[in-house]
Amino acid sequence: MRIVSGIYKRRRFDVPRTFKARPTTDFAKENLFNVLCSNYLDFDEGPAALDLFAGTGSISVELVSRGCGKVVSVEKERAHYAFIVGVLKKLGTDVCFPVCGDVFSYIRNGGGEQFDFIFADPPYELPELGAIPDLILAQRMLKEDGVFVLEHGKTYNFDSHPRFLEKRVYGSVNFSFFQLQERGQ
């Protein structure tokens, strides 16, 4: 796992081969952050971010490296959670808060906290994947001008969702972007 940009640029962490996580590819991650920086987020303002289904923590540490003021990283698998905690210790950062728990429970009990950016990278075969945008947006976890990005496989198409903004495809990785306001408002 490599950090693409920011204060920890080029730092690498070896992910155990036993992990089930499918980390976002460096190519897709780099392009995602190019789109975010160009169109949606100003990392100089220290946005607050939420990384759901964090896996190896690749997106979380990238967010920290680029200047997020706060990152909450939610991962259910204990070994993955421990890996994220270890990476954060090696980086010496105190702005990322890993949570070991179920994403759907976290969404339901999020405590009213709002974020400028929410990223979710669920397992592509997760039966509830199609419902995630509505769950996130209904809980008002996203700030009014924030952006939610869902990573998914090619079998999902959210183009007709009223809060869908755009889709970016990088190889087998699909990113769908959403905001609170419906299109045309």
C-alpha positions as CSV (number, residue, x, y, z in Angstrom):
1,M,0.0,0.0,0.0
2,R,1.4,3.3,-1.1
3,I,0.5,6.9,-0.1
4,V,0.2,8.8,-3.4
5,S,0.5,12.5,-2.3
6,G,0.7,14.9,0.7
7,I,3.0,14.9,3.7
8,Y,3.4,11.2,3.7
9,K,3.9,10.8,0.0
10,R,5.7,7.7,-1.2
11,R,5.4,6.0,2.2
12,R,4.7,2.3,1.8
13,F,3.1,-0.3,4.1
14,D,3.1,-4.0,3.4
15,V,-0.4,-5.4,3.6
16,P,-0.5,-9.0,4.9
17,R,-1.3,-11.5,2.2
18,T,-3.9,-13.1,4.4
19,F,-6.2,-10.0,4.2
20,K,-9.5,-10.4,2.4
21,A,-9.5,-6.7,1.6
22,R,-9.4,-5.5,-2.0
23,P,-7.5,-2.2,-1.7
24,T,-8.4,0.5,-4.2
25,T,-5.6,0.4,-6.9
26,D,-3.0,3.2,-6.8
27,F,-4.1,4.2,-10.3
28,A,-7.8,4.6,-9.3
29,K,-6.9,6.2,-6.0
30,E,-4.7,8.8,-7.7
31,N,-7.4,9.6,-10.2
32,L,-10.1,9.8,-7.5
33,F,-8.1,12.4,-5.6
34,N,-7.4,14.4,-8.7
35,V,-11.1,14.6,-9.3
36,L,-11.8,15.5,-5.7
37,C,-9.1,18.2,-5.6
38,S,-10.3,19.7,-9.0
39,N,-14.0,19.7,-8.4
40,Y,-15.1,19.0,-4.8
41,L,-12.7,19.4,-1.9
42,D,-10.2,22.0,-0.8
43,F,-7.8,20.0,1.4
44,D,-6.2,23.3,2.6
45,E,-9.4,23.9,4.6
46,G,-8.8,20.6,6.6
47,P,-12.1,18.9,5.7
48,A,-13.6,16.2,7.9
49,A,-13.8,12.8,6.2
50,L,-15.4,9.4,6.8
51,D,-14.0,6.2,5.3
52,L,-16.5,3.3,5.4
53,F,-15.4,-0.3,4.8
54,A,-11.9,1.0,5.3
55,G,-10.1,-2.3,4.6
56,T,-6.4,-1.6,4.7
57,G,-6.9,2.1,5.5
58,S,-5.4,3.2,2.2
59,I,-8.0,5.9,1.6
60,S,-7.9,7.0,5.2
61,V,-4.2,7.5,5.3
62,E,-4.3,9.3,1.9
63,L,-6.9,11.7,3.3
64,V,-4.7,12.3,6.4
65,S,-1.6,12.8,4.2
66,R,-3.4,15.4,2.0
67,G,-4.6,17.5,5.0
68,C,-7.9,16.4,6.4
69,G,-8.5,17.8,9.8
70,K,-10.3,14.7,10.9
71,V,-10.8,11.2,9.4
72,V,-13.0,8.5,10.9
73,S,-12.1,5.1,9.5
74,V,-14.7,2.3,10.0
75,E,-13.7,-1.3,9.5
76,K,-15.3,-4.5,10.9
77,E,-12.5,-7.0,10.4
78,R,-10.4,-7.0,13.5
79,A,-7.1,-7.8,11.7
80,H,-7.7,-5.0,9.2
81,Y,-8.6,-2.6,12.0
82,A,-5.4,-3.5,13.9
83,F,-3.4,-2.9,10.7
84,I,-4.9,0.6,10.3
85,V,-4.1,1.4,13.9
86,G,-0.5,0.2,13.3
87,V,-0.1,2.3,10.2
88,L,-1.4,5.4,12.0
89,K,1.1,4.8,14.9
90,K,3.9,4.6,12.4
91,L,2.8,7.8,10.8
92,G,2.5,9.5,14.2
93,T,-0.8,11.2,13.3
94,D,-3.6,12.0,15.7
95,V,-6.3,13.2,13.2
96,C,-7.5,9.7,12.2
97,F,-9.9,7.8,14.4
98,P,-10.3,4.2,13.6
99,V,-13.5,2.4,14.6
100,C,-13.8,-1.3,14.8
101,G,-17.4,-2.1,13.9
102,D,-20.1,-2.7,11.5
103,V,-20.6,0.1,8.9
104,F,-24.4,-0.2,8.9
105,S,-24.5,0.1,12.7
106,Y,-22.2,3.1,12.5
107,I,-24.4,4.8,9.9
108,R,-27.5,4.3,12.0
109,N,-25.8,5.5,15.2
110,G,-23.4,8.0,13.8
111,G,-24.1,10.5,16.6
112,G,-25.1,13.3,14.3
113,E,-21.6,14.0,13.1
114,Q,-21.3,15.5,9.6
115,F,-18.5,15.2,7.1
116,D,-17.3,17.1,4.1
117,F,-16.4,13.9,2.4
118,I,-17.6,10.3,2.8
119,F,-16.0,7.4,1.0
120,A,-17.4,3.8,1.0
121,D,-15.6,0.9,-0.6
122,P,-17.8,-2.1,0.3
123,P,-17.2,-5.6,-1.0
124,Y,-18.5,-5.6,-4.5
125,E,-20.7,-8.6,-3.8
126,L,-22.4,-7.0,-0.7
127,P,-26.1,-7.5,-1.1
128,E,-26.9,-4.1,0.5
129,L,-24.4,-2.2,-1.7
130,G,-27.2,-0.6,-3.8
131,A,-28.9,0.9,-0.7
132,I,-25.8,2.6,0.7
133,P,-26.2,6.0,-1.0
134,D,-29.8,6.3,0.4
135,L,-28.6,5.2,3.8
136,I,-25.8,7.8,3.9
137,L,-27.9,10.7,2.5
138,A,-30.9,9.9,4.8
139,Q,-28.8,10.0,7.9
140,R,-27.6,13.6,7.0
141,M,-24.0,12.5,7.7
142,L,-22.9,14.6,4.7
143,K,-22.6,18.3,5.0
144,E,-24.8,20.4,2.7
145,D,-21.9,21.0,0.2
146,G,-20.1,17.7,0.9
147,V,-19.5,14.8,-1.5
148,F,-20.1,11.1,-1.1
149,V,-18.2,8.7,-3.3
150,L,-19.2,5.0,-3.5
151,E,-16.7,2.5,-5.0
152,H,-18.4,-0.4,-6.8
153,G,-18.1,-2.9,-9.6
154,K,-19.5,-2.5,-13.1
155,T,-22.8,-4.2,-12.3
156,Y,-24.2,-1.2,-10.5
157,N,-25.5,2.0,-12.2
158,F,-26.6,4.9,-10.1
159,D,-27.1,7.4,-13.0
160,S,-30.9,7.7,-12.3
161,H,-30.4,8.4,-8.6
162,P,-31.7,11.9,-7.9
163,R,-28.6,12.9,-6.0
164,F,-26.1,11.3,-8.4
165,L,-23.5,13.7,-9.8
166,E,-21.1,11.7,-11.9
167,K,-19.4,8.4,-12.4
168,R,-15.7,7.8,-13.1
169,V,-14.3,4.4,-14.2
170,Y,-10.7,3.3,-13.8
171,G,-10.3,-0.2,-15.1
172,S,-12.6,-2.4,-13.0
173,V,-13.1,0.3,-10.4
174,N,-16.2,2.5,-10.6
175,F,-16.7,5.6,-8.5
176,S,-20.2,7.1,-8.2
177,F,-20.4,10.7,-6.8
178,F,-23.4,12.0,-4.8
179,Q,-24.4,15.2,-3.0
180,L,-27.4,16.0,-0.8
181,Q,-29.1,18.3,-3.2
182,E,-31.0,16.7,-6.0
183,R,-29.8,17.5,-9.6
184,G,-31.1,20.7,-11.0
185,Q,-31.6,22.5,-7.7
